[in-house]
Amino acid sequence: MTAGSLESEQRLQHSPEGLRRLTQIESAQIHIYVEGKNGDRYYYAKILADTVARSGLKAEFHLSREIPGHGEGKSKCLHFHDFLSEKRELVSTLEGKCTVNCFILDKDVDDLTGELRNCQHVIYTRHYCVENHIVTESDVADALAAAIGMDPQQLMMHIGDQTAWLAHCCERWKEWVALCIVAKVSDCRIKNFGVYSAVNRNITDPADDELVRQFIREIAHKLELSESTVTDRYLGALQVFRALQTRGEQDRLFKGKWYAAFLSELGRRLVGGVDEKAIWSALCGQVSTTHANQEIFKDRLTDLITLCSATAP
């Protein structure tokens, strides 16, 4: 365990005020908080390494669980953001040392619910979540081959064109995406984006019409609405997703973690079983650091770095 990770683990013992003071006295000038687990930190640290290095400053990446207080993930990051904002210390200076705080969060459907934060210090993924970036910015066939111990060239024959293969996965679950949008936006408290499709009996099969109707009825019951009203909302959400598919932007609403279901199924058919954690580890290792979709993170961080560059030692 590195000294940096030991410091991060110790933050669990501090209050928000204690964490604020600790980051001010540490050597790192840039503190970046991510909502997920280790995959998030690895991805952002990897793609932003050159941006940080060019600045001449030191950055430290933190998981949301290192932030004191209740809650988890995104809500915990936003609570700490609000704490710092209220104190006007998203950027602070102590004894000549500048500290800037940055929060990189999954977009999810916050753009549909109007919950996106308009703040320079909050950066959202371009896609639904960071896993979409990890998958689309890596070599999927090579990563799966590494995870299941297979010849990459042989596995490539099963995936073919990566963009087309990923688009096909989204097409298979388009009805589920639409239903998840309706359930999430309406806050009906029915499991949606957090689980695999409830309307595809087999992962790679088309949606089952009866299961779709059953899910619509469940939403209607929870919201005390007519089935026709919920059906209209479902068809509207499906139209939105199809429009994104037409533009090749389906990853804005298709949850990236779902790709693991399709990769696991392919691995199962080829070798009889595969560990999803191994798949994600392999995908992270394959991520390119020059993909165009990463520019949103690099540009926004560069803007924040300028806030501290004048006081850098």
C-alpha positions in Angstrom: 0.0 0.0 0.0 1.4 3.4 -1.0 1.8 6.4 1.3 -0.9 8.1 -0.7 -3.4 5.3 -0.2 -2.6 5.2 3.5 -3.4 8.9 3.7 -6.6 8.4 1.9 -7.7 5.5 4.2 -7.1 7.7 7.2 -9.6 10.2 5.9 -12.3 7.9 7.1 -11.6 9.1 10.6 -12.2 12.8 9.8 -15.2 15.1 9.8 -15.9 17.1 6.6 -14.1 20.0 8.3 -11.2 17.8 9.2 -11.0 16.5 5.6 -11.0 20.1 4.3 -8.2 21.1 6.6 -6.2 17.9 5.8 -6.3 18.5 2.1 -5.1 22.0 2.6 -2.0 21.0 4.5 -1.1 18.0 2.3 1.4 18.4 -0.6 -1.2 17.8 -3.4 -2.7 21.0 -4.8 -5.4 19.3 -6.8 -7.9 16.9 -5.0 -10.1 15.0 -7.4 -13.1 13.0 -6.0 -14.8 10.2 -7.9 -18.0 8.5 -7.0 -17.3 4.8 -7.8 -14.8 2.2 -6.7 -11.3 1.6 -7.8 -12.1 1.4 -11.5 -13.1 5.1 -11.5 -9.9 6.2 -9.8 -7.7 4.1 -12.1 -9.4 5.4 -15.2 -9.3 9.1 -14.3 -5.8 9.0 -12.9 -4.6 7.2 -16.1 -6.2 9.6 -18.7 -5.4 12.8 -16.7 -1.8 11.9 -15.9 -0.3 13.9 -18.7 -2.6 16.9 -18.0 -1.5 16.9 -14.4 2.2 16.4 -15.2 2.2 19.3 -17.6 0.9 21.6 -14.9 3.8 20.9 -12.6 1.4 20.4 -9.7 0.5 17.4 -7.7 -2.9 15.7 -7.8 -4.5 13.1 -5.6 -7.5 11.0 -6.5 -10.0 10.0 -3.8 -12.9 7.6 -3.7 -16.3 8.8 -2.4 -16.0 6.4 0.6 -13.1 8.4 1.9 -15.4 11.4 2.4 -16.9 11.4 6.0 -20.6 11.4 6.5 -23.7 9.5 5.4 -24.6 8.4 2.0 -22.5 6.9 -0.8 -21.3 7.5 -4.3 -22.5 10.6 -6.1 -24.6 11.9 -3.2 -21.6 11.8 -0.9 -19.4 13.7 -3.4 -22.1 16.3 -3.9 -22.6 16.8 -0.1 -18.9 17.4 0.3 -19.0 19.8 -2.7 -21.8 21.7 -1.1 -20.0 21.8 2.2 -16.9 23.4 0.5 -19.1 25.7 -1.6 -20.9 27.1 1.4 -17.5 27.8 3.0 -16.3 29.3 -0.3 -13.3 26.9 -0.2 -13.7 24.9 -3.4 -10.5 26.8 -4.0 -8.5 27.9 -1.0 -5.1 29.2 0.0 -3.3 28.4 3.2 0.2 29.7 3.9 0.8 30.3 0.3 -0.3 26.9 -0.9 -3.4 26.8 -3.2 -5.8 23.8 -3.0 -8.4 23.2 -5.7 -11.2 20.5 -5.4 -12.7 18.7 -8.3 -15.6 16.2 -8.5 -15.9 13.9 -11.5 -19.3 12.2 -11.5 -21.4 9.9 -13.7 -24.0 11.7 -15.7 -26.5 9.0 -15.3 -29.9 10.5 -16.4 -29.3 13.8 -14.5 -29.6 15.6 -17.8 -33.2 14.3 -18.1 -34.1 15.0 -14.5 -32.6 18.5 -14.4 -30.1 17.5 -11.6 -26.8 18.4 -13.3 -24.8 20.8 -11.2 -23.7 23.9 -13.0 -20.4 24.4 -11.3 -16.8 24.7 -12.6 -15.7 22.1 -10.0 -18.2 19.4 -11.0 -17.3 17.4 -14.2 -19.8 14.9 -15.6 -19.1 12.0 -17.9 -20.1 12.4 -21.5 -21.8 9.0 -21.4 -24.1 7.5 -18.9 -21.3 6.5 -16.6 -17.5 6.0 -16.5 -17.9 2.3 -17.5 -19.2 3.5 -20.9 -15.9 5.4 -21.3 -13.8 2.4 -20.2 -15.5 0.1 -22.6 -15.7 2.3 -25.7 -12.1 3.6 -25.2 -10.5 0.2 -24.9 -9.9 -2.8 -27.1 -12.9 -5.0 -26.0 -11.8 -8.1 -27.8 -8.3 -8.1 -26.5 -9.5 -7.3 -22.9 -12.0 -10.2 -23.0 -9.3 -12.5 -24.4 -7.0 -11.6 -21.5 -9.8 -12.2 -19.0 -10.7 -15.6 -20.3 -7.2 -16.7 -21.5 -8.0 -16.9 -25.1 -6.2 -16.1 -28.4 -7.2 -12.4 -29.1 -7.3 -13.1 -32.9 -9.7 -16.0 -32.4 -11.9 -13.9 -30.1 -11.9 -11.0 -32.6 -13.8 -13.3 -35.0 -16.7 -13.4 -32.5 -16.8 -9.6 -31.9 -15.8 -8.3 -35.3 -16.2 -4.5 -35.5 -16.2 -3.2 -32.0 -18.5 -0.2 -32.6 -21.0 -2.4 -34.4 -20.9 -5.1 -31.7 -21.5 -2.6 -28.8 -24.3 -1.0 -30.8 -25.9 -4.4 -31.2 -25.8 -4.9 -27.4 -27.6 -1.6 -27.0 -30.2 -2.5 -29.6 -31.0 -5.8 -27.8 -31.8 -3.9 -24.6 -33.4 -0.7 -26.0 -36.8 -1.6 -24.5 -35.2 -2.0 -21.1 -33.4 1.3 -21.5 -36.7 3.0 -22.2 -38.4 1.4 -19.2 -35.5 2.4 -16.9 -35.8 6.0 -18.1 -39.5 6.0 -17.2 -39.0 4.4 -13.8 -36.0 6.6 -12.9 -37.4 9.9 -14.1 -40.8 9.2 -12.3 -39.0 8.1 -9.1 -41.4 5.2 -8.8 -38.9 3.2 -6.7 -38.8 0.2 -9.0 -35.4 -1.3 -9.7 -34.2 0.0 -13.0 -30.7 1.1 -14.1 -29.2 -0.7 -11.1 -30.0 -4.2 -12.4 -29.7 -6.2 -15.6 -32.7 -6.3 -18.0 -35.9 -7.6 -16.5 -37.6 -7.9 -19.9 -35.0 -9.9 -21.9 -35.4 -13.6 -20.8 -31.9 -14.3 -22.1 -29.3 -11.6 -22.2 -28.8 -11.7 -26.0 -32.5 -12.3 -27.0 -34.9 -9.6 -28.0 -37.2 -8.2 -25.3 -40.2 -10.2 -24.4 -43.3 -8.2 -25.2 -45.3 -9.6 -22.2 -42.5 -8.8 -19.8 -42.5 -5.2 -21.2 -46.2 -4.9 -20.6 -45.8 -6.4 -17.1 -43.2 -3.8 -16.2 -45.4 -1.0 -17.5 -48.3 -2.3 -15.4 -46.0 -2.3 -12.3 -44.9 1.3 -12.9 -48.5 2.3 -13.5 -49.6 0.7 -10.2 -46.7 2.4 -8.3 -47.6 5.8 -9.7 -51.3 5.3 -9.6 -51.6 6.1 -13.3 -53.3 4.4 -16.2 -51.4 1.8 -18.2 -52.0 3.9 -21.3 -50.3 6.9 -19.7 -47.2 4.9 -18.7 -47.2 3.2 -22.2 -47.1 6.7 -23.8 -44.2 7.7 -21.6 -42.4 4.4 -22.4 -42.9 5.0 -26.2 -41.6 8.5 -25.8 -38.5 7.3 -24.0 -38.0 4.6 -26.6 -38.1 7.3 -29.3 -35.5 9.4 -27.5 -33.2 6.4 -27.2 -33.7 5.5 -30.9 -32.8 9.0 -31.9 -29.5 8.7 -29.9 -28.9 5.3 -31.6 -29.3 6.9 -35.0 -26.6 9.4 -34.1 -24.3 6.8 -32.6 -24.8 8.3 -29.2 -26.6 5.4 -27.4 -24.0 5.4 -24.7 -25.5 8.5 -23.2 -28.4 6.4 -21.9 -27.2 2.8 -22.1 -25.5 2.0 -18.8 -21.9 1.0 -19.3 -21.9 -1.7 -16.6 -24.5 -3.6 -18.7 -21.8 -4.4 -21.3 -20.4 -6.8 -18.8 -23.5 -9.0 -19.1 -22.9 -9.4 -22.9 -19.2 -9.9 -22.4 -19.7 -12.5 -19.7 -22.3 -14.3 -21.9 -19.8 -14.4 -24.8 -17.1 -15.7 -22.4 -19.4 -18.3 -21.1 -20.2 -19.6 -24.5 -16.5 -19.7 -25.5 -14.8 -21.1 -22.4 -17.7 -22.0 -20.0 -17.3 -19.1 -17.5 -15.8 -15.7 -16.8 -15.3 -13.4 -13.8 -16.8 -10.0 -14.5 -14.2 -8.4 -12.2 -11.5 -9.9 -14.4 -13.3 -8.4 -17.4 -13.3 -4.9 -15.9 -9.7 -5.1 -14.8 -8.7 -6.1 -18.3 -10.8 -3.3 -19.9 -9.2 -0.7 -17.6 -5.8 -1.9 -18.6 -6.7 -1.5 -22.3 -8.0 2.1 -22.1 -6.3 4.4 -24.6 -5.3 7.8 -23.2 -5.9 9.7 -26.4 -9.6 9.1 -27.1 -11.5 12.2 -28.2 -14.2 11.7 -25.5 -11.6 12.2 -22.8 -11.1 15.9 -23.9 -14.0 17.0 -21.7 -12.1 15.8 -18.6 -8.7 17.1 -19.7 -10.0 20.6 -20.7 -12.1 21.1 -17.6 -9.2 20.0 -15.3 -6.9 22.3 -17.2 -9.3 25.2 -16.4 -9.2 24.3 -12.7 -5.4 24.0 -12.7 -5.1 27.6 -13.8 -6.7 28.6 -10.5 -3.7 27.2 -8.7 -0.9 27.7 -11.2 -0.1 31.2 -10.0 0.6 30.0 -6.5 2.4 26.7 -7.3 5.7 26.3 -5.5 
